[in-house]
Amino acid sequence: MSVNLVKLCVGADDISDLVVWQNRLQASYGKVFHTTRMVPKRQGDLLEGGSLYWVIKRQIRVRQQIIDIEEFVDDQGIRRCHLHLDPELVLTRLQARRPFQGWRYLTREDAPVDAPNNMEVDEDMPEGLRQELTDMGLL
């Protein structure tokens, strides 16, 4: 049974900030990953098509498929893991989220659906208008 993760994209004001951050990772390490202290116990479920859903400005906006999970011990002796991600960012329908620490599991049923491929989303659109369009099923 596949499961997902949801994580705050701390410090990002919009998706372009996530893109810049991940482009730096890609340039430096040749791959995109997110480092976390907590190692998911449901690794097998995550690797069966699970994604990391990013929360930006209190809304899930985008997801990336998790392609591998690498556990390691850092130079201070702390157990951590890299969540290796597909570099492709998939826009999702907006879904409100309150702030939280770390990451949370997100079931397939609770995850927002992908945004239609043929829709262009204007990042400058006011949040109120974006939310109204989302509520009407237009975004």
N, C-alpha and C positions, 0 to 999 in steps of 0.2 A: 504494500500500500504506500503510495507516494505521499510525501508531505513536503511543505515549504517552510522557509524561515522569513520573518519580517524583521527589519532592522532600521533604526533611525540613521539617516545620512547626515551625521553631525557636521555642522559648519557649511552645509550646502544651502544656497538660496534658491537654486533651480537645478534642473537636470544638467545644464551645461557645466556646473561646478563638478558634478560627478564625472562627466566626460573628461574634463581637464585632469582630475585626480587619477582616473584610470589610464589615460593616455601616458601620464608620467610613469605609472607602474609598467605599462607595456613597453615603453622605451627603455626603462632601467633593467627590467627583469625578463622581458619577453613574454609575460603572461599577466593576467588580471587576477587579483586575489584580494580577499579581505582577511585580516588577521583578527582573531578573537581569542580571549582567554578561555572561555568555556568551550569544551569540545562536545558537539552534539552526540547524544546517546543513540539517536535514531539515524545514524549515518547511512545504513542500508536503504532506508526509506527515502532519505534526501537524494541519494544517488540514482534513484529510479525515476528520474525526470523532475526532481524538485527544483525550485527556484528560490533565489533570495529577492524578496520584495523590498524595495527601498522607500522609506518614508521621508519626504522632503516637505518642509513647511506644513506638518501635520496631516499630510495626505500621502497615501501610497500612490506613486506616480509611474513607477517603472520597475521592471524585474529583470533578473539575469539568471540563466540556468546554472545550477551548481554542477560542475563537471568532475570535481574531485575534492576530497577532504584530506589534508595532510597534517598529522599531529607532529609536534616537535617540542623540545625544551629550549627556551631561549638562553642567552648568555648569563642571565641572572638565576637560572635554575627553575624558571616558572613554566609550567606546562601550558602550551598554546596550540592553536591550529590555524592553518590557512584554509579558507574556503576558496577554492579555485573556481573562477567564474568564466562563463562564455562571455567574450567581449561584447556580444550583441546586446544592446539595451532594447527591451520590448516595452513600449508604452502600454500602460494599463488604464482602465477607467479609474477615476479618482475614488479613493475610499478613505474616509477620515480616520485618523488614529491619534490617540492621546500620547503624550510623551511617556517613554519607559526607558529603562536601562537594559543594555545587552541586546539580545535577540529573543524572539518568541517563535514557537512553532505556529504554523498557519496551515490549516487543512485546505484541501482542494475546494471544498464547499464554501469556505469562508474567504477565499482569495478573490480579489477582483478579476474580472475577465480582461483579456487583452483589448486594447483600443482597436477599432477598425483600422486596417492598414491604409485605407484610402483617405483618412481624415488627417488634416494638418492641424496641429494644436499650436496656437499662438501662446508662447510663454509670457507675453506681456498682457494677456487677457486678465482683467480683474478677477480675483478669487470668487467674489459674489456671483458674477456672471458665469464663470466656469462651473460653480456649484449648481446654479439653476439649470444650466444645460445638461449637466450630469444627472440631476434629478429627473429631468425629462427624457433621459436615455439618448441624448443627442451627442454626448461626449463619452 
